[in-house]
Amino acid sequence: MTRQRSVVLIWALFLALIKNGTCWDGFSSISSFFEPVTCRFDGECCTDNYIKLDERALKKSLETRLYGQHLAQAAILNHVHAHARPVHQTKALSLSFYGGTGTGKNLVSSIIAESIYRKGMDSKYVHLIAATNEFLHPGKVHEYKVNLKKKIETSVSKCERSMFIFDEVDKMPAGILDIVKPYLDFYKNLNGVNYRKSTFLFLSNTAGRAIQKKVIDHWREGLQRESLRLVDMEQLIITEALNEKKSGLWHSSILLHHMVSAHVPFLPLERKHVRECVKDSLVAKRYYPRRDVIDERDVREITAQLSYYPDEEELFSTTGCKRVPEKVDYIMAYDNYKKYKH
């Protein structure tokens, strides 16, 4: 094992010398041949063996794990599938997710990563950038832009199929995302690097209230939720995003220059959708071995712990499915405590 590691390290050093111009160009083909050996030492390579869309897995996960989001399911499946085909890679895939808390934006990001990268969200080529962690001070916008530019260019130069997930964009200081625009454009390459194979996801609570109002009005008109179309929502959420001054998308160049591939609304979840999240959580936390043996009384009790709106109808969950796991633990632990005392 020690000898094998030594060989790998020697080749890694050899490749580094080639990339720095120390060795002659004649060895460039040798470099590309042995590169998979060096990256396997890290447990992951930027090759089809580690990065390749599993369309069936993506479709199944969207259908079985994401509830009440017919617009998101269709848009994401179509755009991710199209981008996976080399002939369609004329620009990077950029999807912007809008909607209230707990409606599935982070879940979908994970599903996309899991369907493309063997290691899913743990892949070294998937970069999660959370605004509340990365961009805390509004006065450091220039510094943040420089660091973000370096991060994107360094990552894509190592692997063209890198993915960047920008979470809580609504809490990001305005102006930072402008640095991303060149990487979303139709350039064949920038400084010798091809960004067309990369993926950029922007997650935001922006337009959440506007989406809620649209869905409630639609419901009060007696129309089916599934009759809502993407075209009915897209201009609404773009306008909201551009004009929300406290959001990182405010007057953003990636919106003004139409660099985003699709603007995807996440609709507020109804009680029936929350019930499905409860069942998933009960199984995930091993309170039940399977969904088909779950006691409906537990589902009803847990679902009732959440708050709903409008006040009269109490149809839509205020926090979507976000608080479901903690409510599951609360109710099930209390039930077990009562059984123990009895």
C-alpha positions in Angstrom: 0.0 0.0 0.0 2.9 2.3 0.9 4.6 1.6 -2.4 1.4 2.3 -4.4 1.0 5.7 -2.6 4.6 6.5 -3.4 4.0 5.8 -7.1 0.9 8.0 -7.1 2.7 10.9 -5.4 5.6 10.7 -7.9 3.2 10.9 -10.7 1.4 13.8 -9.1 4.7 15.7 -8.8 5.5 14.9 -12.4 2.1 16.2 -13.6 2.6 19.4 -11.5 5.9 20.0 -13.2 4.3 19.5 -16.6 1.5 22.0 -15.8 4.0 24.6 -14.6 6.0 24.3 -17.9 9.0 22.6 -16.3 8.8 19.5 -18.6 8.5 19.7 -22.4 5.2 19.7 -24.2 5.8 16.2 -25.6 4.7 14.8 -22.3 1.3 16.5 -22.3 -0.4 13.4 -23.6 1.2 11.3 -20.9 -0.1 13.8 -18.4 -3.7 13.3 -19.6 -3.3 9.6 -19.6 -2.1 9.3 -16.0 -4.3 12.1 -14.5 -7.1 9.7 -13.5 -4.6 7.8 -11.4 -3.8 10.9 -9.4 -7.4 11.9 -8.8 -8.4 8.4 -7.8 -5.9 8.9 -4.9 -8.4 11.6 -3.7 -11.3 9.3 -4.3 -13.0 11.4 -7.1 -12.1 12.3 -10.6 -13.6 14.8 -13.1 -14.6 12.0 -15.5 -17.8 10.2 -16.6 -17.1 7.5 -14.0 -17.7 10.1 -11.2 -19.8 12.8 -13.0 -22.6 11.8 -15.3 -26.3 12.6 -15.2 -28.5 9.7 -14.1 -31.8 10.9 -15.7 -33.9 8.1 -14.2 -32.6 8.8 -10.7 -33.3 12.5 -11.2 -36.9 11.9 -12.5 -37.7 9.4 -9.7 -36.3 11.6 -6.9 -38.3 14.6 -8.1 -41.5 12.6 -8.3 -41.1 10.8 -5.0 -39.3 13.2 -2.7 -40.6 16.6 -3.9 -44.2 17.4 -3.1 -46.6 20.0 -4.6 -44.1 21.4 -7.1 -45.2 20.4 -10.5 -43.7 23.6 -12.1 -40.3 22.9 -10.5 -40.3 19.2 -11.4 -40.9 19.9 -15.1 -38.6 22.8 -15.5 -35.7 21.2 -13.6 -35.9 17.9 -15.3 -36.0 19.5 -18.8 -33.2 21.9 -18.2 -30.8 19.5 -16.5 -31.5 16.9 -19.1 -30.8 19.3 -22.0 -27.6 20.7 -20.4 -26.2 17.1 -20.0 -26.2 16.8 -23.8 -22.9 18.2 -25.2 -24.6 19.6 -28.3 -26.8 21.8 -26.0 -23.9 23.2 -23.9 -23.7 26.7 -25.4 -23.7 28.2 -22.0 -23.5 27.2 -18.3 -26.8 25.9 -16.8 -28.1 28.6 -14.4 -31.3 28.0 -12.5 -32.8 30.4 -10.0 -35.2 29.0 -7.4 -37.7 31.3 -5.7 -40.2 30.7 -2.9 -41.0 30.6 0.8 -39.3 28.6 3.6 -39.5 24.8 3.5 -40.9 24.5 0.0 -38.1 22.3 -1.4 -35.4 24.6 -2.9 -32.5 23.0 -0.9 -33.9 19.5 -1.4 -34.0 20.0 -5.1 -30.4 21.2 -5.1 -29.3 18.1 -3.3 -31.4 15.9 -5.7 -29.7 17.5 -8.7 -26.2 17.0 -7.2 -27.0 13.4 -6.3 -28.2 12.6 -9.8 -25.0 14.0 -11.4 -22.1 13.4 -9.0 -21.3 10.0 -7.5 -20.6 11.6 -4.2 -23.6 14.0 -4.4 -23.3 17.0 -2.1 -20.1 15.6 -0.7 -18.4 15.9 -4.1 -15.3 18.2 -4.2 -16.8 19.6 -7.4 -20.0 20.8 -5.7 -19.6 24.1 -3.9 -22.3 25.3 -1.5 -22.0 29.0 -0.9 -24.3 30.2 1.9 -24.8 34.0 2.0 -25.1 34.2 5.8 -21.8 32.4 6.2 -19.8 33.8 3.3 -21.0 37.4 3.0 -21.7 38.8 6.4 -20.5 42.5 6.0 -22.2 44.8 3.3 -19.0 47.0 3.4 -16.9 44.2 2.0 -18.6 43.7 -1.4 -15.5 44.3 -3.4 -13.5 41.8 -1.4 -16.2 39.2 -1.6 -16.4 39.7 -5.4 -12.6 39.1 -5.8 -12.8 36.0 -3.6 -15.8 34.6 -5.4 -14.2 35.2 -8.8 -11.1 33.3 -7.7 -13.1 30.5 -6.3 -15.1 30.0 -9.5 -12.2 30.2 -11.8 -10.0 27.9 -9.7 -12.7 25.3 -9.4 -13.7 25.3 -13.0 -10.1 25.2 -14.2 -9.8 21.9 -12.2 -13.1 20.5 -13.4 -15.3 22.1 -16.1 -18.3 20.2 -14.7 -18.3 22.0 -11.4 -21.5 23.0 -9.6 -22.1 26.2 -7.5 -25.1 26.5 -5.2 -25.7 30.0 -3.9 -28.0 29.6 -0.9 -29.9 32.5 0.8 -29.3 34.9 -2.1 -32.0 37.2 -0.6 -29.6 37.8 2.3 -26.6 38.5 0.1 -25.4 42.1 -0.3 -26.4 43.5 -3.7 -23.7 43.6 -6.4 -21.8 40.4 -5.5 -23.5 38.3 -8.1 -22.5 40.6 -10.9 -19.1 39.0 -10.8 -20.8 35.7 -11.9 -22.2 37.1 -15.2 -19.2 36.3 -17.5 -19.3 32.7 -16.5 -23.0 32.4 -17.4 -22.6 34.0 -20.9 -22.2 32.3 -24.3 -18.4 32.6 -24.4 -16.6 29.5 -25.7 -13.9 30.0 -23.1 -12.5 32.7 -20.8 -8.7 32.7 -20.5 -8.7 29.2 -21.9 -11.3 27.8 -19.5 -14.7 26.5 -20.7 -17.5 27.4 -18.3 -20.3 26.0 -20.5 -20.3 22.6 -18.7 -20.7 24.2 -15.3 -23.9 24.6 -13.3 -25.0 27.5 -11.1 -28.0 27.3 -8.8 -29.4 30.4 -7.0 -31.7 29.8 -4.0 -33.8 32.6 -2.6 -36.9 33.4 -0.5 -37.4 36.4 -2.8 -40.8 36.7 -4.3 -42.2 34.3 -1.7 -45.1 36.5 -0.8 -45.9 37.3 -4.4 -46.0 33.6 -5.2 -48.2 32.9 -2.1 -50.7 35.6 -3.2 -50.8 34.2 -6.8 -51.5 30.7 -5.5 -54.1 31.8 -3.0 -55.9 33.9 -5.7 -55.8 30.9 -8.1 -57.2 28.6 -5.4 -60.0 31.0 -4.4 -61.1 31.2 -8.1 -61.7 27.5 -7.8 -58.9 26.5 -10.1 -56.7 23.4 -9.7 -53.1 24.0 -8.4 -51.7 21.9 -11.3 -53.3 24.3 -13.9 -50.8 27.0 -12.9 -48.2 27.5 -15.7 -44.6 28.6 -15.5 -45.4 31.5 -17.9 -48.0 32.7 -15.3 -45.3 33.0 -12.7 -42.0 33.8 -14.4 -42.4 37.5 -15.1 -43.9 38.0 -11.6 -40.9 36.5 -9.8 -38.3 38.3 -12.1 -40.0 41.7 -11.3 -40.0 40.9 -7.6 -36.4 39.9 -7.6 -35.2 42.9 -9.5 -37.0 45.3 -7.2 -36.3 43.8 -3.8 -33.6 46.2 -2.5 -32.5 43.9 0.3 -31.8 41.0 -2.0 -28.6 40.0 -3.7 -30.6 39.9 -7.0 -31.6 43.6 -6.8 -30.7 45.1 -10.2 -28.4 42.2 -10.7 -26.7 42.0 -14.1 -27.4 38.3 -14.4 -31.1 39.2 -14.4 -30.9 42.4 -16.4 -28.9 40.6 -19.2 -31.1 37.4 -19.1 -28.3 35.1 -18.1 -30.5 32.8 -16.0 -31.6 29.7 -17.9 -34.9 29.4 -15.9 -36.7 31.1 -13.1 -38.3 28.4 -11.1 -41.1 29.2 -8.5 -41.6 26.9 -5.5 -45.3 27.1 -4.5 -46.5 27.2 -0.9 -47.3 23.7 0.4 -50.7 22.5 1.4 -51.6 20.3 4.4 -51.6 17.2 2.1 -48.1 17.9 1.0 -46.9 18.4 4.6 -48.4 15.0 5.5 -46.2 13.4 2.9 -43.1 15.1 4.4 -44.2 13.8 7.8 -44.3 10.3 6.5 -40.9 10.6 4.9 -39.4 11.9 8.2 -41.0 9.2 10.3 -39.3 6.6 8.1 -36.0 8.5 7.9 -35.9 8.8 11.7 -36.8 5.1 12.0 -39.9 5.6 14.0 -41.5 3.3 11.3 -39.8 0.8 9.0 -41.9 1.7 5.9 -44.5 4.3 4.9 -47.3 1.8 4.5 -47.3 0.8 8.2 -47.4 4.3 9.6 -50.2 5.1 12.0 -52.3 7.9 10.5 -53.0 9.2 14.0 -49.3 10.1 14.4 -49.4 11.8 11.0 -52.4 13.9 11.9 -51.0 14.9 15.3 -47.6 15.9 13.9 -49.3 17.8 11.0 -51.5 19.7 13.5 -48.4 21.0 15.3 -47.5 23.4 12.4 -49.1 26.7 11.6 -51.2 27.4 8.5 -52.7 30.3 6.5 -55.0 32.0 5.5 -56.6 32.3 9.0 -60.0 31.2 7.8 -59.1 28.2 5.7 -55.7 27.2 7.2 -54.7 25.5 4.0 -51.1 26.4 3.4 -48.2 25.7 5.7 -46.4 28.8 7.0 -43.0 27.1 7.0 -43.6 24.4 4.4 -41.9 21.2 5.5 -39.0 22.9 7.2 -40.1 22.3 10.8 -41.4 18.8 10.2 -38.4 16.8 11.5 -38.4 18.6 14.9 -42.1 18.2 15.2 -41.8 14.5 14.4 -39.2 14.1 17.2 -41.3 16.1 19.6 -44.5 14.0 19.2 -42.9 10.6 18.8 -40.6 11.1 21.8 -43.6 12.3 23.9 -45.7 9.3 22.8 -42.8 6.9 23.7 -42.5 8.7 27.1 -46.2 8.1 27.8 -45.9 4.4 26.8 -42.9 4.1 29.1 -44.8 5.6 32.1 -47.8 3.4 31.4 
